[in-house]
Amino acid sequence: MSQSKIVNKWLVTITVMLPTIMEIIDTSVSNVALPHMQGTLNAGTDEITWVLTSYLVANAVVLPMTGWLSRMFGRKRFLITCIVLFTFASVLCGAAPNLELLILFRIIQGAAGGALIPNSQAILMETFPPKEQGMAMAIFGIGAMFGPIIGPALGGYVTDQLSWRWIFYINFPIGIIAILLAVTFLSDPDYLRNKGRISVDYWGLMLLVSTFGSLQIVLDKGQQEDWFNSPFIIAFSVVFVLSLVLLVVVELRHSQPVVNLRLFKYVSFTAGNFVMFVFGICLYSSVVLIPLFLQTLMGYDATLAGMVLAPGGVVTLCTMPFVGAALARGMQGRYIVFSGLVIGALAMFSMQRFNLNAAYWDFVWPRMLLGLGLGMIFVPLTTTTLAVIPKTEMGNATGVFNLLRNIGGSVGIAVSATLVARYSQLYQNALVAHANPMNPAFQQHLSSLTQITMVRGVPQTEAQQTALAFIYSTIQRQAAALAYNHVFWLVGVCFLSVIPFLLMLRQAKVEHG
């Protein structure tokens, strides 16, 4: 390979990684600023969460149609348009005078951002030769993991030092640089430049919007609305099921579908997507549960909770290049994924032993072990899953692949939050049964707490009630800790449950013209 080609290869890598990192950071940077937005825009708790939900819904709808839109408009033109829209929507989000306009601009931002990751991934897979695609995905994975690590910390710092509006304004200079790089260094492959007339799959577009829009709303609002006890959730669930069935029928019959479901004829692609879906459940549920445990039960502030998560992210970043190098030397990707799944499960099983007396490092070491496992899964799973896909369908494949990871993440967050709430109630009922006047240990503990309360100046008439309130609070915290432990164990089981599907992953890269 000539030196010019090597230079071009890395310039393309930098070009596509910049918008990817920008989009991934923006997905998580808004979370910590929600209370500040709520105060500025005079919005309720239920209303302000639509700042996140609207972005995710638009993101989920556009992800699977990325390949089709790239064929329709040309990948380079489409990618540049998305970067422009994302950049200026970010500025409009920062300047939004009310909640309604902020949600509208977040929808535009989410729709534009949905195409950035799969397009960037497809470009990298085509730019690097087959033997170097593992390293290409390692580089992409570093960018993908960099966002969730720096996003919350960056969002908190910018919000505290300046204003929540600046978490959107900072995208403007990055976006301008990304646009200039894309205009200069990207070009469409021959099969996209020499395309025939593409028919518009109108039914597919409508059904895609209703399917993934309704699914994302159900997952985001389910726990808040008490799931299927809510007519709102039932209605959107019915819309999702009907739309999904019709979408499958329509897309399989259309000659140029928005989402090419025929890709699932490749067994390796199907198995890899299922593993990625479950991986999304494990990844997002663990990343959400750990800081919640630390902040709600251990009294950690956001900064200290972030310091627990950060070392694990660093381990992931350091692991990915070694995994890419191992793939480049011919090591089978499924063996590396297997090791990562086992390590991830061991990490979650060790988190099952978290208790309310644990020290900082008791939380850090399992998180670092989890980071090692995650770093060994993402890169080889992506490379192996996409290895069997023809280049002409790479845009479709990456869109579906990223969609399933995102949906897995939404399912993981929704289900884990629900399970923690339900198991907390279950364990609380079990623990309260021991706190009764007939239990000598309880009576002795209550008497001791009452005496301590009176020594601290509480009147005798109120001392016992204060002691009882303290005991009840302790029971609630212990019940919640047991609930988290149970869910950590379930996530570990999820890691192990997909191991049989690794047998269906193909190793060799198939060359396609």
PARO-538905 format. One record per residue (C-alpha): z negated, y, x negated; residue in three letters. Coordinates in pm, whole numbers, plus 50000, padded with zeros to 5 digits. Each point is the difference from the previous one (the first is absolute). Layout:
% PARO-538905
ZYXALA;...
% end
This chain:
% PARO-538905
500005000050000MET;500945034349862SER;497475026949929GLN;501455022350277SER;499474972850257LYS;496424995249883ILE;499365037550031VAL;501615001050345ASN;497924970450114LYS;496745017549920TRP;501165033550135LEU;500794982750329VAL;496544984249991THR;498285033749957ILE;502215014850272THR;499104974250265VAL;496334997049904MET;499265037050053LEU;500695000650379PRO;498364965750032THR;496735012149848ILE;500195031950206MET;500354980250325GLU;497314974549916ILE;497495026849899ILE;500705019050320ASP;499214969150207THR;496404999449875SER;499365036149896VAL;499575012150361SER;497164976050088ASN;497235018949821VAL;501175033650140ALA;499814990450369LEU;496565016050063PRO;501245032849847HIS;503164999150213MET;497884992950306GLN;497935031449944GLY;502945022749917THR;502194988550290LEU;497144996750252ASN;500904963850075ALA;497924970850125GLY;499394968149802THR;502484980250212ASP;502625027349971GLU;499835005249624ILE;500664963049926THR;503535005250133TRP;500675018649674VAL;499874965349838LEU;501374979650290THR;503095021750055SER;500944996549632TYR;499534962250001LEU;501984995050323VAL;502975019949869ALA;499744981849667ASN;500004965850166ALA;503045008150214VAL;502195012149712VAL;499064973249742LEU;502064971150144PRO;503075021750069MET;500185013749644THR;502804976549893GLY;502095008150308TRP;499565037649953LEU;500954996649632SER;503244982550098ARG;500665025950269MET;499535031449788PHE;500064987149641GLY;496814991549813ARG;499985030149765LYS;500685025050278ARG;497454983350228PHE;497314998749730LEU;500505036549906ILE;499915009850369THR;496724981250042CYS;498455016849695ILE;501095034350132VAL;498614992650348LEU;496764985949859PHE;499515030049770THR;500605026750262PHE;498084980850269ALA;497074999949755SER;500185038049974VAL;500185002950379LEU;496964976850032CYS;498045022949771GLY;501015030750200ALA;499464984350346ALA;498035024350221PRO;498874973550251ASN;499564962550041LEU;503124994950212GLU;502335014249735LEU;498144981849722LEU;500594966750179ILE;503695008850052LEU;500465008049630PHE;498114968349901ARG;502464979750211ILE;502915015649809ILE;498184994349671GLN;499274963550088GLY;503604993250106ALA;501345014949676ALA;497384982349790GLY;500724966150158GLY;503344997649821ALA;498825011049655LEU;498254967849890ILE;502574973750111PRO;502905021049869ASN;498265004949666SER;499224962849981GLN;503604990450081ALA;501355024149736ILE;497664985549735LEU;500954964150087MET;503695008849958GLU;499565021649689THR;498194973849791PHE;501704967249903PRO;498514968150151PRO;497924991049695LYS;498375034650001GLU;499335002950374GLN;496454987649958GLY;499285029249767MET;501775023550243ALA;497724989050282MET;497005002849767ALA;500905036549943ILE;500485004750372PHE;496684982750068GLY;498195023349760ILE;501315029250202GLY;499114983050327ALA;496414993449886MET;499645034249834PHE;500235017150339GLY;497034983350173PRO;497865004849687ILE;500635037149950ILE;500705009550364GLY;496455001850145PRO;498555015949687ALA;502815025749983LEU;499715007350371GLY;496245005249979GLY;500225022549694TYR;502835021850134VAL;498355002950342THR;496645010049852ASP;501405024349740GLN;502835015850202LEU;500744988850357SER;501304969450183TRP;503335018350031ARG;500554996649625TRP;500124962050017ILE;503385005950166PHE;501125030349799TYR;499724980949669ILE;502934978250110ASN;502385029849977PHE;500425002449619PRO;500034962049965ILE;502614997150273GLY;502255026549840ILE;499914981449667ILE;500744966950179ALA;503005015550179ILE;501465013549674LEU;499554966349824LEU;501574980950292ALA;503025023250012VAL;500484996249623THR;499344963249927PHE;500584979350315LEU;503294986150124SER;501004975650272ASP;501154964849906PRO;503604990550076ASP;499174980250312TYR;498435031250156LEU;502775023749887ARG;502794977650127ASN;498714992250344LYS;501914997050321GLY;499125015750332ARG;496454991850111ILE;499294996250371SER;496775015150129VAL;497504974950139ASP;498525022750268TYR;498014972850177TRP;498624988149668GLY;498875035449914LEU;498215004950333MET;498354965949993LEU;498945004849639LEU;498245032650088VAL;498234985050302SER;499054967749818THR;498385013549687PHE;498865032750153GLY;498034981650271SER;498664974249751LEU;498715027049765GLN;498315018350288ILE;498284967750116VAL;498744992549649LEU;498835035749929ASP;498315006050336LYS;498904964550093GLY;496405000849875GLN;499495035750117GLN;501234991250353GLU;498154966250013ASP;503224980149971TRP;501104981450312PHE;497305015050217ASN;502135031449988SER;503065004550229PRO;501465022349725PHE;499954971649744ILE;501224974250253ILE;502985022050094ALA;501095005149639PHE;499474962949925SER;502354990650284VAL;502565025449873VAL;499724984849650PHE;500534963950113VAL;502945007750229LEU;501645022949744SER;499584974449721LEU;501644972150202VAL;502915022550097LEU;500325013049643LEU;500374964749860VAL;502664991150262VAL;501985032149951VAL;499895000149619GLU;501104963849968LEU;503035007150220ARG;501105033249847HIS;502594999049720SER;498375029249813GLN;496355000050107PRO;497465026649911VAL;497704972249876VAL;501814969949858ASN;497824971350121LEU;502554975449861ARG;498365005449661LEU;497244976750117PHE;502444971049960LYS;498955001149633TYR;496884978249993VAL;498665016849688SER;500365034650160PHE;498244988550318THR;497134983749810ALA;499635030049769GLY;499865024150292ASN;497294979550169PHE;497964999149680VAL;500485037949963MET;498865005250361PHE;496774980949933VAL;499655017449664PHE;500195033250187GLY;497174988450227ILE;497844990549700CYS;500845030949792LEU;499425026750263TYR;496984983950165SER;498214996249665SER;500845035349887VAL;498675014050331VAL;496914977950033LEU;498565005649652ILE;499625038150023PRO;498764996950359LEU;497274976049886PHE;499025023349717LEU;499965032050205GLN;498504987650328THR;497454975149864LEU;499315009549638MET;500015037750037GLY;502765005649742TYR;501975032450033ASP;503824999949997ALA;500185007149627THR;497694971649899LEU;501734975950238ALA;503285010049837GLY;498474992349659MET;499344964650123VAL;503644995650106LEU;501625017249700ALA;499254973549729PRO;501664973450215GLY;503075022050035GLY;500125004849624VAL;499864962249951VAL;502934996250242THR;502035026149813LEU;499314983149666CYS;500844965350137THR;503435008150145MET;501895006349672PRO;498764966649860PHE;501134982650317VAL;503415016849973GLY;500294988549638ALA;499064964250098ALA;502724999950267LEU;502525013349746ALA;499164970349774ARG;500854975850281GLY;496584991450141MET;500234989450363GLN;498875027750232GLY;498354976950251ARG;497604986949734TYR;498875035549927ILE;499665007350374VAL;497944968150039PHE;497635011449725SER;499725034450159GLY;499204985650343LEU;497274977749857VAL;498495028849800ILE;500155022550308GLY;498224973750207ALA;497294995749734LEU;499485037749995ALA;499575001550378MET;497644970049997PHE;497885018049738SER;499945030950225MET;498504977650265GLN;496765002649799ARG;499765038150024PHE;496555011050117ASN;498165032650061LEU;498144997749668ASN;503144996549787ALA;500615023649708ALA;503215018949917TYR;501364973749761TRP;499364972450255ASP;502795016150202PHE;502285009449711VAL;500454965449844TRP;501294982550316PRO;502305029950063ARG;501404996749646MET;500554962650054LEU;501815008350324LEU;502115025549810GLY;501064972749758LEU;501074977650288GLY;501935027650176LEU;501865008449680GLY;501144964049971MET;501324998150358ILE;502085030950076PHE;502554998949717VAL;501004963049991PRO;499914997250380LEU;502385029550038THR;502344987749728THR;500114964150126THR;500395009450367THR;502925023649936LEU;501654977849737ALA;502094980950255VAL;501315030650186ILE;503615011649942PRO;500275035149856LYS;501805012150311THR;496914991650207GLU;497355011949753MET;499285031850198GLY;499394980050318ASN;497844974949814ALA;497755025849832THR;499565018450331GLY;498854968450180VAL;497834989649705PHE;498155033349988ASN;499715000950378LEU;498214966650007LEU;497615011549726ARG;499205031450198ASN;499574981150328ILE;497784975149819GLY;497945029449878GLY;499695014250351SER;499024965950137VAL;497474995449718GLY;498355033850059ILE;499904995650379ALA;498734964249996VAL;497445005149722SER;498555030950172ALA;499754980950327THR;498404969649837LEU;497415021349819VAL;499045016550330ALA;499814966950191ARG;498204980549728TYR;497525028749953SER;499034996650366GLN;499804962149968LEU;497765000849692TYR;497895027950147GLN;499244978750306ASN;499034971149772ALA;497725021649783LEU;498375018050294VAL;498904966350135ALA;497584997549706HIS;498575035050060ALA;497684991650289ASN;496235003050052PRO;499614961949981MET;501184999349639ASN;497005004049762PRO;502215012249713ALA;501475027050222PHE;496565010850122GLN;498695002449644GLN;503065020149886HIS;499745023450300LEU;496295005549935SER;500665008449633SER;502785024450085LEU;497855016450266THR;497205005849747GLN;502455014249744ILE;501455023150265THR;496545012850095MET;499145006149633VAL;503105022249982ARG;498665022150276GLY;501594985650313VAL;497565000750298PRO;498534966350099GLN;501675001850344THR;503455002349839GLU;499484978849689ALA;500824966450157GLN;503155013450168GLN;501125014549666THR;499344966549830ALA;501944981450271LEU;502925024149960ALA;500014993749625PHE;500014962250054ILE;502855002850249TYR;502005021249756SER;499424974049728THR;501164972350234ILE;503195019450077GLN;500775004749631ARG;499284963449919GLN;502154988550292ALA;502855022349884ALA;499704986749644ALA;500204964150129LEU;503055009650208ALA;501775014549695TYR;499134968649802ASN;501524978250272HIS;503225020550007VAL;500244999549618PHE;499854962050022TRP;502764999650263LEU;502235021749780VAL;499454975149716GLY;501114971850230VAL;503135020550086CYS;500895001749631PHE;499864962049975LEU;501744993150334SER;503485010449878VAL;500024978749683ILE;502084971950164PRO;502805025150070PHE;500465005749627LEU;501754966249985LEU;502905015750194MET;500555028449751LEU;503064995949778ARG;499815008549633GLN;503555005349879ALA;501795032850059LYS;503274994150178VAL;502815022249878GLU;501955016950277HIS;503155018749952GLY;
% end
